[in-house]
Amino acid sequence: MSLDETGRQTLPGAERSHLALAVALAAALAAVVVFDVYEDATQQGEALWLTLLENSVPLALLVVFVGFSYWLYHNRERQYLALVLRWAVFGLIGIMFILLWVIGSQSYQETFKPVIMGAHTAIGGTVAGAGIGYVSARLHQSRDEIATERDRWESLFENDPAGIADLRYDGGELTIERANEEFRDLFVDDSAEGEALVAVVDHDDEAVEDAIGKAIREREVYSTAVVSRVGDSRLFLKLRVVPYGIGTDARRAFAIYTDVTELRQTQEQLEAQMEQLAESNDRLQQFAYIASHDLQEPLRMVSSYMSLLEDEYRDELDEEAKEYIDFAANGADRMQKMVDELLAYSRVETEGKEFTEADATAVLEETRQSLELRIEEVDATVTAAELPTVEADRNQLGQVFQNLIENAIDHVDQPTIHIDCEERDNEVVFSVSDDGPGIPESQQDRIFDLFERGHRDGDGTGMGLAICDRILSRHGGNIWVESADDGTTFYFSVPR
């Protein structure tokens, strides 16, 4: 059976030809039997009822054969007609071959042995029966396997978390043959079987429905996103159409609807929160820049007037007043340092350079040269292993090295500092170790916060490590510390 352009079933000429051939074969065999009846009754003078009785079984079998072929043709079994006709011809040829063989051999021997003829025919029937039995056994096995697969498929179909509709495309219409429970929960309150798909599911776009029909006709998988209105609700769905079927059911497909409404809403909320966070971050950066920049002038004014006060009136002030002036001047200087570092913190994102290949060994050497005077002042020893080339902002990488080395110099007497690295699959982990006092575990997470000073901090502002953390966040890396009583090691990672 085939389908026309609109999906309607047609009756192919081949199947009618097979039925005609089966009838012709039966008629030819019936003609032989009828001729035998005629010859026995007219030529040999046998009673008509006796010769009819003699040939009744073959005639009845021929009637059964014709009736069976006709039933196959009119009961959706037409595809089996060719197979049935082929095996009937094979059986006829096989039996005729056996009969001719026996008759020929007995004629050659000039003897007639009805028992041997019957035995040979029975052997042929036995072999044919064995073959048919084997085919029948395989058929039963196949049916059992199909039943098992059908049960498994039914379980998957009914319990799939997605809504599934089994569609038939006929005459340009999409009809729901079956639907699982999830589909009914999504779109209808009761059964959807026999309903048009467009009457059950609002695809909000006729192009989607046309695309479904085209996918079924051309036997192509089709996927798209759909927004469907169900009552007062709006569902965000992913639709996947999977054509299947052969023969008379060639234009069938599963329409699979996956509800992603919660995921879509979560995604929209996340996008809104990310947008708000980005705006908040921009405002914070702008605030930090403006605040630190605007604080520069008042601090310079305080420092200037404190210097003037000390220069012009120092001789008139007692020691306590002079001490107060020193405290104020030191406080202004410390505030100036904090403002400068806050400004540097705010510029990590806004004034960062593009990532390029940076030779970490060369960057570290430049950092050591810029800190040469401080290293000599505290009699520090700075050593380093061979460091690799990484993708980074060269200036900011140098800033991280500088802040970590200065952290050791500020807080350790005559420190020994060693810089090393470990290359991993997806990142390079650098380490900066010193032999100073350890950092308590309770403080190891807080020391990277703004203005957070650990117990071993001296005159630092508590911004150096926070700047390192911000720089490494921009690079997609991380920074952490491991510490013991006899030393501290800062680690930071940079993606390869």
C-alpha positions in Angstrom: 0.0 0.0 0.0 1.2 3.5 -0.8 0.2 7.1 0.0 -0.7 9.9 -2.4 0.5 13.5 -2.0 -2.2 14.3 0.5 -1.4 11.2 2.6 -4.4 9.1 1.5 -4.0 5.4 1.0 -4.0 3.9 -2.5 -4.2 0.3 -3.9 -0.9 -0.5 -5.7 -1.2 -2.5 -8.9 1.4 -5.0 -7.7 -0.9 -6.2 -4.9 -3.8 -6.7 -7.2 -1.5 -8.6 -9.5 -0.5 -10.9 -6.7 -4.1 -11.7 -5.9 -4.8 -12.4 -9.6 -1.8 -14.7 -9.8 -2.9 -16.6 -6.7 -6.4 -17.1 -8.2 -4.9 -18.1 -11.5 -2.7 -20.7 -9.8 -5.7 -22.1 -7.9 -7.7 -22.2 -11.1 -5.0 -24.1 -13.0 -4.8 -26.7 -10.2 -8.6 -26.9 -10.0 -8.7 -27.5 -13.8 -6.5 -30.5 -13.4 -8.7 -31.9 -10.6 -11.9 -31.2 -12.6 -10.4 -32.9 -15.6 -9.7 -36.0 -13.6 -13.3 -36.0 -12.3 -14.5 -35.7 -15.9 -12.3 -38.4 -17.2 -13.2 -40.8 -14.4 -16.9 -40.3 -14.8 -17.1 -40.3 -18.6 -14.2 -42.4 -19.9 -13.7 -45.0 -17.1 -17.4 -45.1 -16.1 -16.9 -44.4 -12.4 -19.8 -43.0 -10.4 -19.7 -39.2 -10.3 -20.2 -39.1 -6.5 -17.2 -41.4 -6.0 -14.8 -39.4 -8.2 -16.0 -36.2 -6.5 -15.4 -37.7 -3.1 -11.9 -38.7 -4.3 -11.0 -35.2 -5.3 -13.0 -33.3 -2.6 -10.0 -32.7 -0.3 -7.8 -31.0 -3.0 -10.8 -29.0 -4.2 -11.6 -27.9 -0.6 -7.9 -26.9 -0.1 -8.0 -24.8 -3.3 -11.1 -23.1 -2.1 -9.4 -22.4 1.2 -6.3 -21.1 -0.6 -8.4 -18.6 -2.7 -10.4 -17.5 0.3 -7.2 -17.0 2.4 -5.7 -14.9 -0.4 -8.9 -12.8 -0.7 -8.9 -12.3 3.1 -5.3 -11.1 3.0 -6.1 -8.6 0.3 -9.1 -7.1 2.1 -7.8 -7.1 5.7 -4.7 -4.9 5.7 -2.5 -7.9 5.0 -1.8 -7.2 1.4 1.9 -6.8 1.9 1.9 -10.6 2.6 0.3 -11.6 -0.7 3.6 -11.7 -2.5 5.2 -13.9 0.2 2.2 -16.3 0.3 2.2 -16.6 -3.5 5.9 -17.2 -3.6 5.8 -20.0 -1.0 2.8 -21.6 -2.7 4.7 -21.7 -6.0 7.8 -23.1 -4.2 5.5 -25.8 -2.6 3.9 -26.7 -5.9 7.3 -26.9 -7.6 8.7 -29.0 -4.8 5.8 -31.5 -4.7 5.7 -31.8 -8.5 9.5 -32.4 -8.6 9.1 -35.2 -6.1 6.2 -36.8 -8.0 8.0 -36.5 -11.3 11.1 -38.0 -9.8 9.2 -41.0 -8.3 7.1 -41.5 -11.5 10.2 -41.2 -13.7 12.3 -43.7 -11.6 9.4 -46.2 -11.4 8.8 -45.9 -15.1 12.4 -46.6 -15.7 12.1 -49.7 -13.5 8.8 -50.6 -15.2 7.2 -51.0 -11.8 4.5 -49.0 -10.0 4.9 -48.7 -6.2 2.1 -46.6 -4.7 3.6 -46.9 -1.2 7.0 -45.6 -2.3 5.3 -42.7 -4.1 3.3 -41.9 -1.0 6.5 -42.2 1.2 8.5 -39.8 -1.1 5.6 -37.3 -1.1 5.4 -37.6 2.7 9.1 -37.0 3.0 8.7 -33.8 0.9 5.7 -32.8 3.2 7.8 -33.5 6.3 10.7 -31.3 5.1 8.2 -28.6 4.1 6.4 -28.9 7.4 9.8 -28.6 9.3 10.6 -25.5 7.3 7.2 -24.0 8.0 7.6 -25.0 11.7 11.0 -23.3 11.9 9.6 -20.1 10.3 6.6 -20.3 12.6 8.8 -20.7 15.7 10.9 -17.7 14.6 7.7 -15.8 14.1 6.5 -16.6 17.6 9.9 -15.6 19.0 9.8 -12.3 17.0 6.3 -11.7 18.3 7.4 -12.2 21.9 10.3 -9.9 21.4 8.1 -7.3 19.8 5.6 -7.6 22.7 8.5 -7.1 25.2 9.7 -4.1 23.3 6.1 -2.8 23.1 5.7 -3.1 26.8 9.0 -1.3 27.4 8.1 1.4 25.0 4.6 1.8 26.5 6.3 2.3 29.9 8.7 4.9 28.5 5.9 6.6 26.6 3.5 6.9 29.6 6.2 7.8 32.2 8.3 10.2 30.2 8.6 13.6 31.9 8.0 15.3 28.6 4.5 15.6 27.0 4.3 13.2 24.0 1.7 13.0 21.3 1.6 10.2 18.7 0.5 12.0 15.5 -0.9 10.8 12.2 -0.6 13.0 9.2 -3.5 12.4 6.9 -4.9 14.6 4.2 -2.9 17.6 5.4 -4.2 17.3 8.9 -2.3 16.4 12.1 -4.4 14.1 14.3 -3.5 12.9 17.8 -3.7 9.1 17.9 -2.4 8.9 21.5 -1.0 11.1 24.2 0.8 10.4 27.4 -0.3 11.7 30.8 2.2 14.6 30.9 0.8 15.8 27.6 -2.7 15.7 29.0 -1.5 17.6 32.1 0.1 20.3 30.0 -2.7 20.9 27.5 -6.0 19.2 28.2 -8.1 18.0 31.1 -9.2 14.7 29.5 -8.3 12.5 26.5 -6.9 14.2 23.4 -7.1 11.1 21.2 -8.8 11.8 17.8 -8.4 15.6 18.2 -6.6 17.8 15.8 -3.2 18.9 17.2 -3.9 22.6 16.4 -7.1 22.4 18.4 -5.3 21.1 21.5 -1.9 22.9 21.4 -1.6 26.7 20.7 1.8 27.0 18.9 1.3 30.8 18.5 2.6 30.5 14.9 1.1 28.8 11.9 4.6 28.3 10.5 5.4 25.9 13.3 2.4 23.7 12.4 3.4 23.8 8.7 6.9 22.8 9.6 5.6 19.8 11.6 3.7 18.6 8.6 6.7 19.1 6.3 9.0 17.2 8.7 6.6 14.2 8.7 6.2 14.2 5.0 10.0 14.4 4.4 10.8 12.2 7.4 13.1 14.7 9.0 13.5 15.5 12.7 12.4 19.0 13.5 13.1 21.0 16.7 12.1 24.5 17.7 11.1 26.6 20.7 7.4 27.3 21.3 5.4 29.7 23.4 2.0 28.2 24.1 -0.9 29.8 25.9 -3.0 27.5 28.1 -5.8 29.3 29.7 -4.3 32.4 31.5 -0.8 30.8 31.6 2.0 31.0 29.2 4.2 27.9 28.7 7.7 28.0 27.3 8.3 24.7 25.5 10.9 22.9 23.5 9.3 20.9 20.6 10.9 18.0 18.9 9.1 16.1 16.1 10.4 12.6 15.3 8.9 10.9 12.3 8.5 7.1 12.3 6.6 4.3 10.6 6.8 2.3 7.4 4.3 0.9 4.9 0.7 1.9 5.5 1.7 4.0 8.5 4.5 5.9 6.9 3.3 9.3 7.9 3.4 9.1 11.7 5.5 11.0 14.2 6.0 11.7 17.9 5.7 15.3 18.9 7.6 15.8 22.2 6.9 18.9 24.3 9.4 19.6 27.1 8.2 22.2 29.6 11.1 24.7 30.2 8.9 27.4 31.7 10.6 27.3 35.2 14.0 27.2 33.6 13.2 30.1 31.3 11.8 32.1 34.2 14.9 31.3 36.3 17.1 32.3 33.4 15.2 35.6 33.0 15.6 36.3 36.7 19.3 35.5 36.6 19.8 37.7 33.6 17.9 40.6 35.4 20.0 40.0 38.5 23.2 39.9 36.5 22.2 43.1 34.8 21.5 44.7 38.2 24.8 43.4 39.6 26.7 44.8 36.6 25.0 48.2 37.1 25.7 48.1 40.8 29.3 47.1 40.2 29.7 50.0 37.7 28.2 52.4 40.2 30.5 51.1 43.0 33.5 51.5 40.7 32.5 55.0 39.8 31.8 55.8 43.5 35.2 54.4 44.5 37.0 56.4 41.8 35.1 59.7 42.6 35.5 59.3 46.3 39.2 58.5 46.2 39.8 61.2 43.6 37.8 63.9 45.5 39.5 63.0 48.8 42.9 63.8 47.3 42.5 67.6 47.6 41.3 67.8 51.2 44.1 65.4 52.3 46.7 67.5 50.5 45.2 70.6 52.3 45.4 68.9 55.7 49.0 67.8 55.1 50.0 71.2 53.9 48.5 73.1 56.8 49.9 70.6 59.3 53.4 71.2 57.7 52.9 75.0 57.9 51.7 74.8 61.5 54.8 72.7 62.4 57.2 75.0 60.6 55.9 78.3 61.8 54.9 77.5 65.4 57.1 74.6 66.4 59.2 76.8 68.7 56.1 78.1 70.5 54.6 74.6 71.1 55.3 72.2 73.9 56.3 68.6 73.4 52.7 67.3 73.7 51.5 69.7 71.0 54.3 68.6 68.8 53.3 65.0 69.3 49.7 65.8 68.4 50.9 67.4 65.2 53.0 64.4 64.3 50.0 62.1 64.9 47.8 64.2 62.7 50.5 64.4 59.9 51.0 60.6 60.1 47.3 60.0 60.0 47.0 62.2 56.9 49.8 60.3 55.2 48.2 57.0 56.1 44.9 58.3 54.7 46.6 59.4 51.5 48.0 55.8 51.1 44.6 54.3 51.6 43.0 56.7 49.1 45.8 55.9 46.6 45.2 52.1 47.0 41.4 52.5 46.9 41.9 54.3 43.6 44.1 51.5 42.3 41.5 49.0 43.4 38.8 50.8 41.4 41.0 50.9 38.3 41.6 47.2 38.1 38.6 46.7 35.7 38.4 50.2 34.2 42.1 50.6 33.3 43.1 47.0 32.8 44.9 46.1 29.5 44.2 43.3 27.1 45.6 39.9 27.9 48.7 39.0 26.0 51.5 36.4 26.3 53.5 37.6 29.3 56.8 36.0 30.3 56.3 35.6 34.1 60.1 35.4 34.6 60.7 38.7 32.9 57.7 40.3 34.7 59.1 39.1 38.1 62.6 40.5 37.2 61.2 43.9 36.5 59.3 43.8 39.8 62.5 42.9 41.7 64.3 45.8 40.1 61.6 48.3 41.1 61.8 47.0 44.7 65.6 46.8 44.7 66.0 49.6 47.3 63.4 48.2 49.7 64.9 44.7 49.4 68.4 46.1 50.2 67.0 48.1 53.2 65.6 45.1 55.0 68.4 42.7 53.8 65.8 40.4 52.1 66.7 37.5 50.0 64.5 36.9 46.9 64.9 33.8 44.8 62.8 32.4 42.0 62.4 29.3 39.8 62.0 29.5 36.1 58.5 30.7 35.4 56.4 30.1 32.3 54.6 32.4 29.8 50.9 33.0 30.6 48.0 34.9 29.0 47.6 37.9 31.3 47.7 41.7 31.7 51.4 42.2 32.1 51.2 45.2 34.3 48.6 43.6 36.7 50.6 40.4 36.9 53.6 42.5 38.0 51.3 44.3 40.5 50.4 40.9 42.1 54.1 39.9 42.4 54.9 43.3 43.9 52.1 43.3 46.4 53.0 39.8 47.7 56.7 40.5 47.9 56.0 43.8 49.7 53.7 42.0 52.1 56.6 39.7 53.1 59.1 42.7 53.3 56.7 44.7 55.5 56.1 42.0 58.0 59.2 39.9 58.2 62.7 40.8 59.5 65.3 40.0 56.9 62.9 37.7 55.0 63.8 34.9 52.7 61.3 35.0 49.8 61.0 32.3 47.1 58.7 32.4 44.0 57.8 29.2 42.3 55.1 27.7 40.1 53.3 24.5 39.1 51.9 24.0 35.6 48.6 22.1 35.6 46.3 21.0 32.8 44.2 24.2 32.7 46.1 26.6 34.8 49.4 27.8 36.2 49.7 28.1 40.0 52.3 30.5 41.2 53.5 30.6 44.8 55.3 33.3 46.9 56.7 31.9 50.2 58.3 33.7 53.1 59.8 32.5 56.4 57.9 35.0 58.6 55.3 34.3 61.3 52.3 32.3 60.2 48.7 33.6 59.7 46.0 32.0 61.9 43.6 29.9 60.0 40.7 32.1 61.2 42.2 35.0 59.3 43.2 33.3 56.1 39.9 34.0 54.3 39.4 37.6 55.6 42.9 39.0 54.7 41.7 39.3 51.1 38.9 41.7 52.0 39.1 45.5 51.7 41.1 47.2 54.4 41.4 43.9 56.3 44.7 43.7 58.1 46.0 40.4 59.6 47.6 40.2 63.0 51.1 40.4 61.4 50.4 43.6 59.5 52.5 46.6 60.4 51.8 49.9 58.8 50.0 48.5 55.8 46.5 49.7 54.7 45.1 46.2 54.2 44.4 46.9 50.5 47.4 45.1 48.8 45.9 41.5 49.1 42.4 42.8 48.1 43.9 44.3 45.0 45.6 41.0 44.2 42.3 39.2 44.6 40.5 41.6 42.3 43.2 41.3 39.6 43.1 37.5 39.7 39.3 37.6 39.5 39.5 39.6 36.4 41.9 36.9 35.0 39.6 34.1 35.9 42.0 32.8 38.5 42.1 32.6 42.3 44.3 33.4 45.3 44.7 31.7 48.6 47.1 31.3 51.5 48.6 28.3 53.4 50.4 29.1 56.6 52.3 27.5 59.4 54.3 28.7 62.4 57.6 28.8 60.3 56.3 30.5 57.2 53.5 31.6 54.9 52.9 30.8 51.2 50.5 32.7 49.0 49.3 30.8 45.9 47.6 32.3 42.9 46.3 30.7 39.7 46.1 32.0 36.2 44.3 30.0 33.4 46.5 28.7 30.6 
